[in-house]
Amino acid sequence: MKVVNVYERYFEAECTVNGIPRRAADVMLIATSEEGTIRYEAAVSFFPFRDPEDFLIPGDAFFSKELYSAKGRRSKKREEGYLRIFEAIVNDLAEAAGGRVFWDKPLIPERRG
């Protein structure tokens, strides 16, 4: 199995999970390929972020949505299409968790894989 973060970036955010306030989020577009199948997933993981050195991301505040799963390979065209609607998908995930991502307040430069 090969997992690639097509897109990843940390942003300021707000969400309380398990009674712990989270002040940042790791947002990802993930591609997973295995045995001739490709799967795309949008995800958000909220974390406490107490100071600029605190990037510890616990696993208890991870929310995701499968966007696509079928036989085939990675597709740059498909990935660009998902990136055009990525913020809306993550906003829905965050809202369902009772949180919010501040897209205008990035904490690190974007990463593309």
N, C-alpha and C positions, 0 to 999 in steps of 0.2 A: 504494500500500500504506500502510495506517495501522497503526502499532504503539502499543499503550497498555499501560503497566504497571498492571494492575488493582490490584495490591498489590505493594509493595516495602518492604523494611526490612533494615537491616544488624544482624547479631548477632555476638557473640563466637563463635568456632568453632575447630576444629582440623582440619588436613589438611596433608599434605605432597604437593606436586605438582612434578614435575621437580626433586626434591631441595631444594625451597624450602618451609620451614614456612609455613603460612598460619594466621593467628590470628583471622580474621573471615570472614564470608560475607554476600553480598548475595543475598537470597532474593526471588523474583519470581513472580507469576502474570501472564503476558503474553497479551494478546489481539491477534491480527493479523487485520485484515480487508482483503480484496483481491478485487475483481471479484465481489462477491456471496457470498464465502466467508468464514467466520469460523473461526479456529483458536485454541485455548487451549493454553498450554504452561506447565508449572511448571519453574522453573530455580533453580539455586544456583551462585554464582560465588565461589570462595574467594580471599582476597587477604591479603597479608602483615600489614598493620596493625601497624606498629611503634610508633606513637604516635597520640594523638587527632586529629592533623592529617593522618595518612597514610591517605587513602582511594583510593589508586591501585589500580585493579582491572585486572589483566592478563587477557588473553583465554585464557590457557592452562589455566585451572582452572574452566571453565564446563561445567556438566552440566545437561541438560534432558530433559524427557519430554513428548511430545505427549499432551494429554488429550482433545482433541476437534478434529475438522475436518470441516466440512460446509457446504453452502449455507445462508445465513442471515445474521443480524445478531447483535450482542452481546446477551446476555441477563443481566439482573441476577440473575434466579433461578438460572441456571446458574452464574454467577460466585459467588454465595453458597454454592452446593453445593460447588464446588471449594474455596472457602476453609475450609469445615468439615473437609475432609480434607487440606488443604494441608500441614500439618506432617508428616503420615505420608508423603506423597509425597516431600517434600523430604528427610525422614529416609532414605528408601530410596535416593534419588539420592546423598546424602552418604555413606551406608554403602558403596555400590557403589564410590565413589571413595576409600574408606579414611578418610573424615572424619566429623565430627560438628558439628551446629549446637547452640549453647547457647541455647535458646528463652527462657530466663529471664534472659538477659543482652543486651538490645537495646542498640545503640550510637546509634541515631537513632530519632525517632518514625516510625511507619508512614506511608507515602504511599499514597494511593489515587487512581486515575485514572479 
